[in-house]
Amino acid sequence: MKKKSTTLTLSLKRKWFDLIKSGVKLEEYREYNPYWCSRFFVKEPGFKDWVHVRIDYTELVFTLGYPKKDDMSRRLVFKNPRIYIRTGKPEWGAEPGKPYFVITWDAPNVEEKNVSTDNLREEPV
């Protein structure tokens, strides 16, 4: 039986979306808390606490805010996301010394990464 493709979709503010699109930001962070544990791990029957049975995502989609389904200009798609628990980089939005779920992905082709960062905006969408 063919394994079902599982997609992890995360919405971002413009600043982080543009940095990822340009190839500058190479990892994304989510707080290490029960909400994100429930998205990245499954709870085994009979266990009271979260058991680290990781959900295997095959695709990662970043969206700029919450776009319409057919608006591909506000979506970035990457393959083979990986999730780690560790601290992140403050220049990419992480608080120093705080543990996060750190999401990384396979880099796209060089042609797809060749995007200027000159017009990055700081305000959220």
NORLINHU-V848770 format. One record per helix or strand of 2 or more residues. SS is the DSSP state (H for helix, E for strand). FROM is the first residue (numbers start at 1). TO is the last residue. Records with the same first field share a line. If there is no record, write none. Layout:
BEGIN
SS->FROM-TO, FROM-TO
END
This chain:
BEGIN
E->7-12, 28-31, 41-42, 53-54, 59-64, 75-79, 82-87, 99-104
H->14-21, 34-40, 72-74, 90-92, 110-113
END
